[in-house]
């Protein structure tokens, strides 16, 4: 289950407690989580490859993160 909370201010904040202004509960299956992660990674790779000058170090690190066993 995924819990997402919306806070009145961004973290970190100078007060000790931040008021929660909203909450959203979503129940996701493991395959849905995996699909979302794959979409995010492919979007990041496409963004890296679409630049005029491709940073090979960043691209290599991103590719290694995509194929490594997690």
HTML snippet that shows the backbone in 3Dmol.js (N, CA, C, O; Angstrom):
<script src="https://3Dmol.org/build/3Dmol-min.js"></script>
<div id="view" style="width:600px;height:400px;position:relative"></div>
<script>
const pdb = `
ATOM      1  N   UNK A   1       0.838  -1.157   0.000  1.00  0.00           N
ATOM      2  CA  UNK A   1       0.000   0.000   0.000  1.00  0.00           C
ATOM      3  C   UNK A   1       0.893   1.233   0.000  1.00  0.00           C
ATOM      4  O   UNK A   1       1.921   1.255   0.676  1.00  0.00           O
ATOM      5  N   UNK A   2       0.514   2.243  -0.742  1.00  0.00           N
ATOM      6  CA  UNK A   2       1.280   3.468  -0.860  1.00  0.00           C
ATOM      7  C   UNK A   2       0.552   4.582  -0.130  1.00  0.00           C
ATOM      8  O   UNK A   2      -0.631   4.817  -0.378  1.00  0.00           O
ATOM      9  N   UNK A   3       1.247   5.272   0.769  1.00  0.00           N
ATOM     10  CA  UNK A   3       0.683   6.385   1.504  1.00  0.00           C
ATOM     11  C   UNK A   3       1.390   7.648   1.059  1.00  0.00           C
ATOM     12  O   UNK A   3       2.618   7.726   1.112  1.00  0.00           O
ATOM     13  N   UNK A   4       0.636   8.629   0.626  1.00  0.00           N
ATOM     14  CA  UNK A   4       1.200   9.903   0.219  1.00  0.00           C
ATOM     15  C   UNK A   4       0.533  10.985   1.046  1.00  0.00           C
ATOM     16  O   UNK A   4      -0.694  11.069   1.098  1.00  0.00           O
ATOM     17  N   UNK A   5       1.341  11.810   1.692  1.00  0.00           N
ATOM     18  CA  UNK A   5       0.811  12.901   2.503  1.00  0.00           C
ATOM     19  C   UNK A   5       1.245  14.222   1.900  1.00  0.00           C
ATOM     20  O   UNK A   5       2.348  14.345   1.367  1.00  0.00           O
ATOM     21  N   UNK A   6       0.371  15.200   1.989  1.00  0.00           N
ATOM     22  CA  UNK A   6       0.702  16.545   1.530  1.00  0.00           C
ATOM     23  C   UNK A   6       0.866  17.425   2.752  1.00  0.00           C
ATOM     24  O   UNK A   6       0.009  17.440   3.635  1.00  0.00           O
ATOM     25  N   UNK A   7       1.966  18.156   2.804  1.00  0.00           N
ATOM     26  CA  UNK A   7       2.239  19.017   3.945  1.00  0.00           C
ATOM     27  C   UNK A   7       2.047  20.472   3.543  1.00  0.00           C
ATOM     28  O   UNK A   7       2.150  20.824   2.368  1.00  0.00           O
ATOM     29  N   UNK A   8       1.766  21.307   4.533  1.00  0.00           N
ATOM     30  CA  UNK A   8       1.550  22.722   4.277  1.00  0.00           C
ATOM     31  C   UNK A   8       2.838  23.403   3.828  1.00  0.00           C
ATOM     32  O   UNK A   8       2.779  24.347   3.040  1.00  0.00           O
ATOM     33  N   UNK A   9       3.995  22.958   4.299  1.00  0.00           N
ATOM     34  CA  UNK A   9       5.290  23.528   3.942  1.00  0.00           C
ATOM     35  C   UNK A   9       6.223  22.415   3.505  1.00  0.00           C
ATOM     36  O   UNK A   9       5.969  21.238   3.758  1.00  0.00           O
ATOM     37  N   UNK A  10       7.315  22.807   2.841  1.00  0.00           N
ATOM     38  CA  UNK A  10       8.253  21.794   2.375  1.00  0.00           C
ATOM     39  C   UNK A  10       9.172  21.360   3.504  1.00  0.00           C
ATOM     40  O   UNK A  10       9.341  22.079   4.489  1.00  0.00           O
ATOM     41  N   UNK A  11       9.768  20.175   3.359  1.00  0.00           N
ATOM     42  CA  UNK A  11      10.712  19.655   4.338  1.00  0.00           C
ATOM     43  C   UNK A  11      12.105  20.150   3.996  1.00  0.00           C
ATOM     44  O   UNK A  11      12.321  20.357   2.802  1.00  0.00           O
ATOM     45  N   UNK A  12      13.036  20.361   4.825  1.00  0.00           N
ATOM     46  CA  UNK A  12      12.861  20.537   6.267  1.00  0.00           C
ATOM     47  C   UNK A  12      12.265  21.912   6.541  1.00  0.00           C
ATOM     48  O   UNK A  12      12.451  22.843   5.757  1.00  0.00           O
ATOM     49  N   UNK A  13      11.579  22.031   7.605  1.00  0.00           N
ATOM     50  CA  UNK A  13      10.912  23.266   7.968  1.00  0.00           C
ATOM     51  C   UNK A  13      11.384  23.675   9.351  1.00  0.00           C
ATOM     52  O   UNK A  13      11.811  22.822  10.129  1.00  0.00           O
ATOM     53  N   UNK A  14      11.317  24.951   9.674  1.00  0.00           N
ATOM     54  CA  UNK A  14      11.886  25.428  10.929  1.00  0.00           C
ATOM     55  C   UNK A  14      11.066  25.024  12.148  1.00  0.00           C
ATOM     56  O   UNK A  14      11.589  24.987  13.261  1.00  0.00           O
ATOM     57  N   UNK A  15       9.807  24.725  11.951  1.00  0.00           N
ATOM     58  CA  UNK A  15       8.992  24.285  13.086  1.00  0.00           C
ATOM     59  C   UNK A  15       9.227  22.796  13.330  1.00  0.00           C
ATOM     60  O   UNK A  15       9.714  22.073  12.461  1.00  0.00           O
ATOM     61  N   UNK A  16       8.869  22.365  14.527  1.00  0.00           N
ATOM     62  CA  UNK A  16       9.055  20.951  14.836  1.00  0.00           C
ATOM     63  C   UNK A  16       8.008  20.082  14.154  1.00  0.00           C
ATOM     64  O   UNK A  16       8.299  18.950  13.769  1.00  0.00           O
ATOM     65  N   UNK A  17       6.812  20.592  14.001  1.00  0.00           N
ATOM     66  CA  UNK A  17       5.743  19.809  13.383  1.00  0.00           C
ATOM     67  C   UNK A  17       5.166  20.573  12.205  1.00  0.00           C
ATOM     68  O   UNK A  17       5.011  21.793  12.259  1.00  0.00           O
ATOM     69  N   UNK A  18       4.852  19.858  11.154  1.00  0.00           N
ATOM     70  CA  UNK A  18       4.269  20.450   9.958  1.00  0.00           C
ATOM     71  C   UNK A  18       2.845  19.931   9.824  1.00  0.00           C
ATOM     72  O   UNK A  18       2.589  18.734   9.960  1.00  0.00           O
ATOM     73  N   UNK A  19       1.940  20.835   9.559  1.00  0.00           N
ATOM     74  CA  UNK A  19       0.533  20.456   9.414  1.00  0.00           C
ATOM     75  C   UNK A  19       0.340  19.651   8.131  1.00  0.00           C
ATOM     76  O   UNK A  19       0.797  20.057   7.062  1.00  0.00           O
ATOM     77  N   UNK A  20      -0.330  18.521   8.240  1.00  0.00           N
ATOM     78  CA  UNK A  20      -0.668  17.700   7.086  1.00  0.00           C
ATOM     79  C   UNK A  20      -2.004  18.196   6.558  1.00  0.00           C
ATOM     80  O   UNK A  20      -2.998  18.209   7.283  1.00  0.00           O
ATOM     81  N   UNK A  21      -2.025  18.609   5.283  1.00  0.00           N
ATOM     82  CA  UNK A  21      -3.243  19.182   4.712  1.00  0.00           C
ATOM     83  C   UNK A  21      -4.011  18.187   3.842  1.00  0.00           C
ATOM     84  O   UNK A  21      -5.156  18.452   3.475  1.00  0.00           O
ATOM     85  N   UNK A  22      -3.413  17.068   3.512  1.00  0.00           N
ATOM     86  CA  UNK A  22      -4.110  16.078   2.703  1.00  0.00           C
ATOM     87  C   UNK A  22      -3.402  14.745   2.746  1.00  0.00           C
ATOM     88  O   UNK A  22      -2.215  14.666   3.062  1.00  0.00           O
ATOM     89  N   UNK A  23      -4.136  13.703   2.427  1.00  0.00           N
ATOM     90  CA  UNK A  23      -3.577  12.360   2.453  1.00  0.00           C
ATOM     91  C   UNK A  23      -4.216  11.550   1.331  1.00  0.00           C
ATOM     92  O   UNK A  23      -5.398  11.720   1.033  1.00  0.00           O
ATOM     93  N   UNK A  24      -3.444  10.682   0.718  1.00  0.00           N
ATOM     94  CA  UNK A  24      -3.937   9.867  -0.390  1.00  0.00           C
ATOM     95  C   UNK A  24      -3.454   8.434  -0.196  1.00  0.00           C
ATOM     96  O   UNK A  24      -2.262   8.204   0.006  1.00  0.00           O
ATOM     97  N   UNK A  25      -4.354   7.489  -0.256  1.00  0.00           N
ATOM     98  CA  UNK A  25      -4.015   6.071  -0.102  1.00  0.00           C
ATOM     99  C   UNK A  25      -4.282   5.365  -1.431  1.00  0.00           C
ATOM    100  O   UNK A  25      -5.365   5.477  -2.008  1.00  0.00           O
ATOM    101  N   UNK A  26      -3.275   4.641  -1.898  1.00  0.00           N
ATOM    102  CA  UNK A  26      -3.424   3.864  -3.120  1.00  0.00           C
ATOM    103  C   UNK A  26      -2.869   2.472  -2.871  1.00  0.00           C
ATOM    104  O   UNK A  26      -1.809   2.317  -2.265  1.00  0.00           O
ATOM    105  N   UNK A  27      -3.572   1.482  -3.331  1.00  0.00           N
ATOM    106  CA  UNK A  27      -3.090   0.114  -3.208  1.00  0.00           C
ATOM    107  C   UNK A  27      -2.568  -0.316  -4.571  1.00  0.00           C
ATOM    108  O   UNK A  27      -3.316  -0.390  -5.546  1.00  0.00           O
ATOM    109  N   UNK A  28      -1.268  -0.600  -4.619  1.00  0.00           N
ATOM    110  CA  UNK A  28      -0.629  -0.968  -5.871  1.00  0.00           C
ATOM    111  C   UNK A  28      -0.135  -2.405  -5.807  1.00  0.00           C
ATOM    112  O   UNK A  28       0.342  -2.874  -4.774  1.00  0.00           O
ATOM    113  N   UNK A  29      -0.261  -3.085  -6.929  1.00  0.00           N
ATOM    114  CA  UNK A  29       0.281  -4.431  -7.042  1.00  0.00           C
ATOM    115  C   UNK A  29       1.768  -4.314  -7.358  1.00  0.00           C
ATOM    116  O   UNK A  29       2.210  -3.294  -7.887  1.00  0.00           O
ATOM    117  N   UNK A  30       2.537  -5.341  -7.042  1.00  0.00           N
ATOM    118  CA  UNK A  30       3.982  -5.285  -7.335  1.00  0.00           C
ATOM    119  C   UNK A  30       4.291  -5.025  -8.807  1.00  0.00           C
ATOM    120  O   UNK A  30       5.269  -4.347  -9.123  1.00  0.00           O
ATOM    121  N   UNK A  31       3.474  -5.552  -9.699  1.00  0.00           N
ATOM    122  CA  UNK A  31       3.722  -5.330 -11.135  1.00  0.00           C
ATOM    123  C   UNK A  31       3.496  -3.875 -11.496  1.00  0.00           C
ATOM    124  O   UNK A  31       4.196  -3.343 -12.358  1.00  0.00           O
ATOM    125  N   UNK A  32       2.528  -3.209 -10.853  1.00  0.00           N
ATOM    126  CA  UNK A  32       2.279  -1.793 -11.112  1.00  0.00           C
ATOM    127  C   UNK A  32       3.463  -0.941 -10.666  1.00  0.00           C
ATOM    128  O   UNK A  32       3.846   0.007 -11.352  1.00  0.00           O
ATOM    129  N   UNK A  33       4.038  -1.281  -9.518  1.00  0.00           N
ATOM    130  CA  UNK A  33       5.206  -0.563  -9.019  1.00  0.00           C
ATOM    131  C   UNK A  33       6.380  -0.755  -9.973  1.00  0.00           C
ATOM    132  O   UNK A  33       7.094   0.202 -10.272  1.00  0.00           O
ATOM    133  N   UNK A  34       6.585  -1.970 -10.449  1.00  0.00           N
ATOM    134  CA  UNK A  34       7.690  -2.260 -11.368  1.00  0.00           C
ATOM    135  C   UNK A  34       7.512  -1.512 -12.687  1.00  0.00           C
ATOM    136  O   UNK A  34       8.480  -0.990 -13.239  1.00  0.00           O
ATOM    137  N   UNK A  35       6.288  -1.456 -13.192  1.00  0.00           N
ATOM    138  CA  UNK A  35       6.019  -0.742 -14.443  1.00  0.00           C
ATOM    139  C   UNK A  35       6.299   0.742 -14.277  1.00  0.00           C
ATOM    140  O   UNK A  35       6.900   1.361 -15.156  1.00  0.00           O
ATOM    141  N   UNK A  36       5.871   1.320 -13.164  1.00  0.00           N
ATOM    142  CA  UNK A  36       6.118   2.739 -12.909  1.00  0.00           C
ATOM    143  C   UNK A  36       7.615   3.039 -12.830  1.00  0.00           C
ATOM    144  O   UNK A  36       8.075   4.047 -13.365  1.00  0.00           O
ATOM    145  N   UNK A  37       8.366   2.176 -12.172  1.00  0.00           N
ATOM    146  CA  UNK A  37       9.813   2.370 -12.072  1.00  0.00           C
ATOM    147  C   UNK A  37      10.479   2.268 -13.441  1.00  0.00           C
ATOM    148  O   UNK A  37      11.387   3.041 -13.746  1.00  0.00           O
ATOM    149  N   UNK A  38      10.037   1.323 -14.266  1.00  0.00           N
ATOM    150  CA  UNK A  38      10.603   1.175 -15.611  1.00  0.00           C
ATOM    151  C   UNK A  38      10.297   2.403 -16.465  1.00  0.00           C
ATOM    152  O   UNK A  38      11.144   2.856 -17.235  1.00  0.00           O
ATOM    153  N   UNK A  39       9.087   2.937 -16.327  1.00  0.00           N
ATOM    154  CA  UNK A  39       8.735   4.150 -17.082  1.00  0.00           C
ATOM    155  C   UNK A  39       9.612   5.320 -16.670  1.00  0.00           C
ATOM    156  O   UNK A  39      10.081   6.075 -17.522  1.00  0.00           O
ATOM    157  N   UNK A  40       9.835   5.478 -15.377  1.00  0.00           N
ATOM    158  CA  UNK A  40      10.686   6.559 -14.886  1.00  0.00           C
ATOM    159  C   UNK A  40      12.114   6.419 -15.408  1.00  0.00           C
ATOM    160  O   UNK A  40      12.717   7.397 -15.849  1.00  0.00           O
ATOM    161  N   UNK A  41      12.647   5.209 -15.357  1.00  0.00           N
ATOM    162  CA  UNK A  41      14.027   4.984 -15.808  1.00  0.00           C
ATOM    163  C   UNK A  41      14.155   5.216 -17.308  1.00  0.00           C
ATOM    164  O   UNK A  41      15.147   5.788 -17.760  1.00  0.00           O
ATOM    165  N   UNK A  42      13.169   4.780 -18.085  1.00  0.00           N
ATOM    166  CA  UNK A  42      13.253   4.992 -19.535  1.00  0.00           C
ATOM    167  C   UNK A  42      13.114   6.470 -19.875  1.00  0.00           C
ATOM    168  O   UNK A  42      13.736   6.940 -20.828  1.00  0.00           O
ATOM    169  N   UNK A  43      12.314   7.210 -19.119  1.00  0.00           N
ATOM    170  CA  UNK A  43      12.200   8.651 -19.332  1.00  0.00           C
ATOM    171  C   UNK A  43      13.520   9.345 -19.022  1.00  0.00           C
ATOM    172  O   UNK A  43      13.944  10.230 -19.765  1.00  0.00           O
ATOM    173  N   UNK A  44      14.173   8.951 -17.930  1.00  0.00           N
ATOM    174  CA  UNK A  44      15.464   9.531 -17.574  1.00  0.00           C
ATOM    175  C   UNK A  44      16.516   9.225 -18.637  1.00  0.00           C
ATOM    176  O   UNK A  44      17.314  10.093 -18.991  1.00  0.00           O
ATOM    177  N   UNK A  45      16.520   7.992 -19.147  1.00  0.00           N
ATOM    178  CA  UNK A  45      17.484   7.629 -20.185  1.00  0.00           C
ATOM    179  C   UNK A  45      17.231   8.416 -21.469  1.00  0.00           C
ATOM    180  O   UNK A  45      18.175   8.873 -22.115  1.00  0.00           O
ATOM    181  N   UNK A  46      15.975   8.574 -21.837  1.00  0.00           N
ATOM    182  CA  UNK A  46      15.651   9.333 -23.042  1.00  0.00           C
ATOM    183  C   UNK A  46      16.075  10.786 -22.895  1.00  0.00           C
ATOM    184  O   UNK A  46      16.564  11.393 -23.848  1.00  0.00           O
ATOM    185  N   UNK A  47      15.891  11.344 -21.706  1.00  0.00           N
ATOM    186  CA  UNK A  47      16.291  12.726 -21.461  1.00  0.00           C
ATOM    187  C   UNK A  47      17.810  12.873 -21.554  1.00  0.00           C
ATOM    188  O   UNK A  47      18.309  13.847 -22.118  1.00  0.00           O
ATOM    189  N   UNK A  48      18.545  11.902 -20.997  1.00  0.00           N
ATOM    190  CA  UNK A  48      20.006  11.956 -21.062  1.00  0.00           C
ATOM    191  C   UNK A  48      20.509  11.837 -22.501  1.00  0.00           C
ATOM    192  O   UNK A  48      21.472  12.505 -22.878  1.00  0.00           O
ATOM    193  N   UNK A  49      19.870  10.998 -23.297  1.00  0.00           N
ATOM    194  CA  UNK A  49      20.335  10.761 -24.661  1.00  0.00           C
ATOM    195  C   UNK A  49      19.908  11.862 -25.634  1.00  0.00           C
ATOM    196  O   UNK A  49      20.485  11.982 -26.715  1.00  0.00           O
ATOM    197  N   UNK A  50      18.909  12.663 -25.268  1.00  0.00           N
ATOM    198  CA  UNK A  50      18.410  13.678 -26.190  1.00  0.00           C
ATOM    199  C   UNK A  50      19.208  14.980 -26.135  1.00  0.00           C
ATOM    200  O   UNK A  50      18.992  15.864 -26.963  1.00  0.00           O
ATOM    201  N   UNK A  51      20.116  15.113 -25.185  1.00  0.00           N
ATOM    202  CA  UNK A  51      20.938  16.318 -25.092  1.00  0.00           C
ATOM    203  C   UNK A  51      21.900  16.396 -26.280  1.00  0.00           C
ATOM    204  O   UNK A  51      22.262  15.379 -26.873  1.00  0.00           O
ATOM    205  N   UNK A  52      22.310  17.635 -26.617  1.00  0.00           N
ATOM    206  CA  UNK A  52      23.269  17.821 -27.709  1.00  0.00           C
ATOM    207  C   UNK A  52      24.581  17.106 -27.416  1.00  0.00           C
ATOM    208  O   UNK A  52      25.103  16.367 -28.252  1.00  0.00           O
ATOM    209  N   UNK A  53      25.105  17.337 -26.217  1.00  0.00           N
ATOM    210  CA  UNK A  53      26.329  16.663 -25.801  1.00  0.00           C
ATOM    211  C   UNK A  53      25.974  15.682 -24.691  1.00  0.00           C
ATOM    212  O   UNK A  53      25.610  16.083 -23.586  1.00  0.00           O
ATOM    213  N   UNK A  54      26.083  14.405 -24.995  1.00  0.00           N
ATOM    214  CA  UNK A  54      25.727  13.370 -24.026  1.00  0.00           C
ATOM    215  C   UNK A  54      26.856  13.203 -23.019  1.00  0.00           C
ATOM    216  O   UNK A  54      28.006  12.989 -23.401  1.00  0.00           O
ATOM    217  N   UNK A  55      26.533  13.300 -21.741  1.00  0.00           N
ATOM    218  CA  UNK A  55      27.518  13.086 -20.685  1.00  0.00           C
ATOM    219  C   UNK A  55      27.653  11.577 -20.496  1.00  0.00           C
ATOM    220  O   UNK A  55      26.771  10.937 -19.924  1.00  0.00           O
ATOM    221  N   UNK A  56      28.746  11.022 -20.972  1.00  0.00           N
ATOM    222  CA  UNK A  56      28.920   9.572 -20.976  1.00  0.00           C
ATOM    223  C   UNK A  56      29.022   8.988 -19.570  1.00  0.00           C
ATOM    224  O   UNK A  56      28.583   7.861 -19.338  1.00  0.00           O
ATOM    225  N   UNK A  57      29.587   9.729 -18.642  1.00  0.00           N
ATOM    226  CA  UNK A  57      29.712   9.219 -17.268  1.00  0.00           C
ATOM    227  C   UNK A  57      28.339   9.086 -16.635  1.00  0.00           C
ATOM    228  O   UNK A  57      28.028   8.064 -16.023  1.00  0.00           O
ATOM    229  N   UNK A  58      27.515  10.119 -16.782  1.00  0.00           N
ATOM    230  CA  UNK A  58      26.161  10.078 -16.224  1.00  0.00           C
ATOM    231  C   UNK A  58      25.343   8.977 -16.891  1.00  0.00           C
ATOM    232  O   UNK A  58      24.613   8.246 -16.223  1.00  0.00           O
ATOM    233  N   UNK A  59      25.469   8.864 -18.217  1.00  0.00           N
ATOM    234  CA  UNK A  59      24.743   7.829 -18.949  1.00  0.00           C
ATOM    235  C   UNK A  59      25.174   6.435 -18.500  1.00  0.00           C
ATOM    236  O   UNK A  59      24.332   5.556 -18.315  1.00  0.00           O
ATOM    237  N   UNK A  60      26.475   6.230 -18.324  1.00  0.00           N
ATOM    238  CA  UNK A  60      26.970   4.930 -17.877  1.00  0.00           C
ATOM    239  C   UNK A  60      26.439   4.585 -16.492  1.00  0.00           C
ATOM    240  O   UNK A  60      26.009   3.456 -16.256  1.00  0.00           O
ATOM    241  N   UNK A  61      26.467   5.547 -15.575  1.00  0.00           N
ATOM    242  CA  UNK A  61      25.955   5.299 -14.231  1.00  0.00           C
ATOM    243  C   UNK A  61      24.469   4.987 -14.250  1.00  0.00           C
ATOM    244  O   UNK A  61      24.007   4.107 -13.522  1.00  0.00           O
ATOM    245  N   UNK A  62      23.719   5.700 -15.076  1.00  0.00           N
ATOM    246  CA  UNK A  62      22.271   5.463 -15.173  1.00  0.00           C
ATOM    247  C   UNK A  62      21.995   4.079 -15.752  1.00  0.00           C
ATOM    248  O   UNK A  62      21.104   3.375 -15.278  1.00  0.00           O
ATOM    249  N   UNK A  63      22.756   3.685 -16.777  1.00  0.00           N
ATOM    250  CA  UNK A  63      22.584   2.358 -17.371  1.00  0.00           C
ATOM    251  C   UNK A  63      22.937   1.253 -16.396  1.00  0.00           C
ATOM    252  O   UNK A  63      22.248   0.234 -16.344  1.00  0.00           O
ATOM    253  N   UNK A  64      23.998   1.435 -15.622  1.00  0.00           N
ATOM    254  CA  UNK A  64      24.375   0.437 -14.635  1.00  0.00           C
ATOM    255  C   UNK A  64      23.285   0.293 -13.573  1.00  0.00           C
ATOM    256  O   UNK A  64      23.016  -0.812 -13.100  1.00  0.00           O
ATOM    257  N   UNK A  65      22.667   1.397 -13.205  1.00  0.00           N
ATOM    258  CA  UNK A  65      21.585   1.349 -12.232  1.00  0.00           C
ATOM    259  C   UNK A  65      20.348   0.672 -12.771  1.00  0.00           C
ATOM    260  O   UNK A  65      19.576   0.082 -12.015  1.00  0.00           O
ATOM    261  N   UNK A  66      20.152   0.755 -14.098  1.00  0.00           N
ATOM    262  CA  UNK A  66      18.969   0.141 -14.722  1.00  0.00           C
ATOM    263  C   UNK A  66      19.087  -1.379 -14.797  1.00  0.00           C
ATOM    264  O   UNK A  66      18.092  -2.090 -14.661  1.00  0.00           O
ATOM    265  N   UNK A  67      20.307  -1.876 -15.015  1.00  0.00           N
ATOM    266  CA  UNK A  67      20.456  -3.310 -15.235  1.00  0.00           C
ATOM    267  C   UNK A  67      20.945  -4.077 -14.018  1.00  0.00           C
ATOM    268  O   UNK A  67      20.942  -5.308 -14.019  1.00  0.00           O
ATOM    269  N   UNK A  68      21.361  -3.367 -12.987  1.00  0.00           N
ATOM    270  CA  UNK A  68      21.844  -4.080 -11.792  1.00  0.00           C
ATOM    271  C   UNK A  68      20.668  -4.694 -11.030  1.00  0.00           C
ATOM    272  O   UNK A  68      19.559  -4.159 -11.021  1.00  0.00           O
ATOM    273  N   UNK A  69      20.939  -5.804 -10.408  1.00  0.00           N
ATOM    274  CA  UNK A  69      19.907  -6.505  -9.655  1.00  0.00           C
ATOM    275  C   UNK A  69      19.637  -5.735  -8.375  1.00  0.00           C
ATOM    276  O   UNK A  69      20.554  -5.385  -7.632  1.00  0.00           O
ATOM    277  N   UNK A  70      18.368  -5.481  -8.136  1.00  0.00           N
ATOM    278  CA  UNK A  70      18.008  -4.718  -6.927  1.00  0.00           C
ATOM    279  C   UNK A  70      17.235  -5.596  -5.989  1.00  0.00           C
ATOM    280  O   UNK A  70      16.836  -5.151  -4.913  1.00  0.00           O
TER     281      UNK A  70
END
`;
const viewer = $3Dmol.createViewer("view");
viewer.addModel(pdb, "pdb");
viewer.setStyle({}, {cartoon: {color: "spectrum"}});
viewer.zoomTo();
viewer.render();
</script>
